[in-house]
Amino acid sequence: MERSERLNQELIFLSYKNGFHIKDLMTTFAISKRTALRDIQSLEQLGLTFYVEPGRYGGYKLTKRQLWVPVLLNIQEINALFFAIKALSLLSATPFEKSYTTIYQKLMATLPLAEQQKVTRLQEVVNYYAIPNLDGPQLLQPLLTAILDEAVVALQLKDQPAPQQFQLFDLLFRNGVWFVSGVNLATQDWKIIRCDTVTALSPTYQPAPFSYEALKQHQAAYDQHHHNIAYRCQLTPRGREMVQRNHYANMQLETIDGQDYLYGGYNQDEYNYMIQYLLSLGTNVQILEPESLQAGYLAAINKIKAMYQ
């Protein structure tokens, strides 16, 4: 392990501790006492703050800080970080309040000139195209806060007469649209809600009835029982590629004797959406079952044909 990488690993190792002894570094990283002492000196120069407590049970006591010390990154890691920032900056709405342009500039300023030029060149030759926000969610940050705080909140939704109480579980960005999922506490139903339909959010200060693990189980039960109509389709190689680029959690792929298949389940209220999804695959899909999905698919094709007659 290179020394810079070892220092990074030591910073991560120490971030979970209130104090340490030289033997901790020697044992964990298989280094000599002399090397451990040099590493401690380097860690202090990087910003690790500590004081020495003498005595048999003494050692190095860490001074906790709100912000951790800098982490050393190699050029490949730096490039990956700037690429991720570039990808996120393409979204017109995120649940984070900070400006990606400001973060980019701050990180760039920490690099030597030669490395800045390399990063700039990378940004010019590697492009990332994402679907921009098609919706206009205004409450992403409060929704995220409610999830992290495991708080019960009242959500006012479009076309609903009164606010409804939810305990929220996660945020999802898919095909240009933000969604939030969680439990409607009045009905105990699991709901997936477009964030742009949330017009107001207010705290209720009520104790959250579910732990994070309980919410995960609730979501798993929803996925298992809600998508109760099984379907199976045959795909061309092109169709498999299209599904891999755009699929949902309840969609599965399998290959039998060289033939690709798409299978899973949907709910009746997703029937029309399922037909539209399969239409997007064009001639690269053939519906094997159920017959009701076949009928709806063919009816949609006939409707399209009628537009040109």
QUIDASUL-V821635 format. One record per pair of residues at least 6 apart in sequence whose ideal C-beta (glycine too) atoms are under 8 Angstrom apart, sorted by sequence separation. I is the first residue (numbers start at 1). J is the second residue. If there is no record, write none. Layout:
i={I | I}
j={J | J}
This chain:
i={14 | 25 | 26 | 44 | 52 | 53 | 88 | 145 | 156 | 172 | 173 | 183 | 184 | 247 | 254 | 255 | 287 | 26 | 29 | 52 | 53 | 146 | 156 | 157 | 171 | 172 | 183 | 184 | 253 | 254 | 278 | 287 | 1 | 31 | 52 | 53 | 73 | 108 | 111 | 155 | 171 | 172 | 182 | 183 | 210 | 235 | 243 | 253 | 266 | 51 | 52 | 154 | 155 | 171 | 172 | 181 | 182 | 244 | 253 | 254 | 278 | 26 | 50 | 51 | 154 | 155 | 170 | 181 | 243 | 252 | 287 | 22 | 25 | 50 | 89 | 108 | 142 | 154 | 155 | 170 | 181 | 251 | 252 | 13 | 50 | 51 | 88 | 89 | 153 | 154 | 168 | 169 | 180 | 181 | 251 | 252 | 49 | 50 | 152 | 153 | 168 | 169 | 179 | 180 | 240 | 251 | 22 | 25 | 48 | 49 | 152 | 153 | 168 | 169 | 179 | 250 | 10 | 13 | 22 | 25 | 85 | 89 | 152 | 153 | 167 | 179 | 180 | 250 | 278 | 13 | 49 | 151 | 166 | 167 | 178 | 179 | 248 | 250 | 150 | 166 | 177 | 178 | 22 | 85 | 86 | 166 | 167 | 177 | 178 | 180 | 235 | 275 | 279 | 10 | 85 | 165 | 166 | 177 | 243 | 274 | 278 | 9 | 40 | 164 | 165 | 240 | 48 | 147 | 165 | 239 | 271 | 275 | 279 | 47 | 82 | 85 | 146 | 147 | 164 | 240 | 271 | 275 | 279 | 6 | 46 | 47 | 147 | 227 | 237 | 239 | 262 | 46 | 147 | 171 | 185 | 236 | 272 | 276 | 6 | 82 | 143 | 166 | 234 | 235 | 271 | 275 | 43 | 46 | 81 | 223 | 234 | 235 | 144 | 183 | 223 | 234 | 235 | 261 | 1 | 143 | 190 | 233 | 234 | 10 | 14 | 190 | 232 | 233 | 232 | 233 | 19 | 140 | 190 | 232 | 7 | 11 | 183 | 190 | 231 | 6 | 10 | 78 | 147 | 152 | 182 | 230 | 231 | 14 | 19 | 230 | 231 | 246 | 7 | 11 | 147 | 183 | 230 | 231 | 3 | 7 | 157 | 190 | 229 | 11 | 22 | 78 | 82 | 86 | 143 | 163 | 227 | 228 | 229 | 21 | 90 | 140 | 155 | 159 | 181 | 227 | 229 | 242 | 243 | 7 | 20 | 21 | 79 | 83 | 90 | 91 | 158 | 163 | 165 | 227 | 228 | 229 | 242 | 19 | 20 | 70 | 75 | 79 | 82 | 90 | 92 | 93 | 157 | 227 | 19 | 78 | 82 | 87 | 91 | 92 | 134 | 135 | 137 | 157 | 158 | 165 | 167 | 226 | 19 | 20 | 86 | 90 | 91 | 93 | 134 | 135 | 156 | 157 | 167 | 239 | 242 | 18 | 19 | 75 | 79 | 83 | 87 | 93 | 133 | 134 | 135 | 155 | 156 | 167 | 227 | 231 | 18 | 93 | 97 | 131 | 132 | 133 | 156 | 17 | 83 | 95 | 96 | 131 | 133 | 155 | 156 | 233 | 239 | 18 | 94 | 95 | 155 | 169 | 235 | 238 | 239 | 93 | 154 | 169 | 236 | 14 | 95 | 153 | 154 | 167 | 236 | 95 | 153 | 154 | 169 | 235 | 236 | 153 | 154 | 169 | 235 | 152 | 153 | 234 | 143 | 151 | 152 | 233 | 234 | 15 | 151 | 152 | 233 | 152 | 233 | 234 | 140 | 143 | 146 | 152 | 232 | 233 | 139 | 152 | 231 | 232 | 11 | 146 | 151 | 152 | 232 | 11 | 137 | 138 | 143 | 150 | 231 | 135 | 137 | 139 | 142 | 230 | 231 | 11 | 135 | 136 | 150 | 230 | 135 | 137 | 139 | 150 | 229 | 139 | 150 | 231 | 8 | 229 | 8 | 229 | 7 | 5 | 4 | 5 | 4 | 175 | 95 | 91 | 93}
j={20 | 31 | 32 | 50 | 58 | 59 | 94 | 151 | 162 | 178 | 179 | 189 | 190 | 253 | 260 | 261 | 293 | 33 | 36 | 59 | 60 | 153 | 163 | 164 | 178 | 179 | 190 | 191 | 260 | 261 | 285 | 294 | 9 | 39 | 60 | 61 | 81 | 116 | 119 | 163 | 179 | 180 | 190 | 191 | 218 | 243 | 251 | 261 | 274 | 60 | 61 | 163 | 164 | 180 | 181 | 190 | 191 | 253 | 262 | 263 | 287 | 36 | 60 | 61 | 164 | 165 | 180 | 191 | 253 | 262 | 297 | 33 | 36 | 61 | 100 | 119 | 153 | 165 | 166 | 181 | 192 | 262 | 263 | 25 | 62 | 63 | 100 | 101 | 165 | 166 | 180 | 181 | 192 | 193 | 263 | 264 | 62 | 63 | 165 | 166 | 181 | 182 | 192 | 193 | 253 | 264 | 36 | 39 | 62 | 63 | 166 | 167 | 182 | 183 | 193 | 264 | 25 | 28 | 37 | 40 | 100 | 104 | 167 | 168 | 182 | 194 | 195 | 265 | 293 | 29 | 65 | 167 | 182 | 183 | 194 | 195 | 264 | 266 | 167 | 183 | 194 | 195 | 40 | 103 | 104 | 184 | 185 | 195 | 196 | 198 | 253 | 293 | 297 | 29 | 104 | 184 | 185 | 196 | 262 | 293 | 297 | 29 | 60 | 184 | 185 | 260 | 69 | 168 | 186 | 260 | 292 | 296 | 300 | 69 | 104 | 107 | 168 | 169 | 186 | 262 | 293 | 297 | 301 | 29 | 69 | 70 | 170 | 250 | 260 | 262 | 285 | 70 | 171 | 195 | 209 | 260 | 296 | 300 | 31 | 107 | 168 | 191 | 259 | 260 | 296 | 300 | 69 | 72 | 107 | 249 | 260 | 261 | 171 | 210 | 250 | 261 | 262 | 288 | 29 | 171 | 218 | 261 | 262 | 39 | 43 | 219 | 261 | 262 | 262 | 263 | 50 | 171 | 221 | 263 | 39 | 43 | 215 | 222 | 263 | 39 | 43 | 111 | 180 | 185 | 215 | 263 | 264 | 48 | 53 | 264 | 265 | 280 | 42 | 46 | 182 | 218 | 265 | 266 | 39 | 43 | 193 | 226 | 265 | 48 | 59 | 115 | 119 | 123 | 180 | 200 | 264 | 265 | 266 | 59 | 128 | 178 | 193 | 197 | 219 | 265 | 267 | 280 | 281 | 46 | 59 | 60 | 118 | 122 | 129 | 130 | 197 | 202 | 204 | 266 | 267 | 268 | 281 | 59 | 60 | 110 | 115 | 119 | 122 | 130 | 132 | 133 | 197 | 267 | 60 | 119 | 123 | 128 | 132 | 133 | 175 | 176 | 178 | 198 | 199 | 206 | 208 | 267 | 61 | 62 | 128 | 132 | 133 | 135 | 176 | 177 | 198 | 199 | 209 | 281 | 284 | 61 | 62 | 118 | 122 | 126 | 130 | 136 | 176 | 177 | 178 | 198 | 199 | 210 | 270 | 274 | 62 | 137 | 141 | 175 | 176 | 177 | 200 | 62 | 128 | 140 | 141 | 176 | 178 | 200 | 201 | 278 | 284 | 64 | 140 | 141 | 201 | 215 | 281 | 284 | 285 | 140 | 201 | 216 | 283 | 62 | 143 | 201 | 202 | 215 | 284 | 144 | 202 | 203 | 218 | 284 | 285 | 203 | 204 | 219 | 285 | 203 | 204 | 285 | 195 | 203 | 204 | 285 | 286 | 68 | 204 | 205 | 286 | 206 | 287 | 288 | 195 | 198 | 201 | 207 | 287 | 288 | 195 | 208 | 287 | 288 | 68 | 203 | 208 | 209 | 289 | 69 | 195 | 196 | 201 | 208 | 289 | 194 | 196 | 198 | 201 | 289 | 290 | 71 | 195 | 196 | 210 | 290 | 196 | 198 | 200 | 211 | 290 | 201 | 212 | 293 | 71 | 292 | 72 | 293 | 72 | 72 | 72 | 74 | 74 | 246 | 171 | 173 | 178}
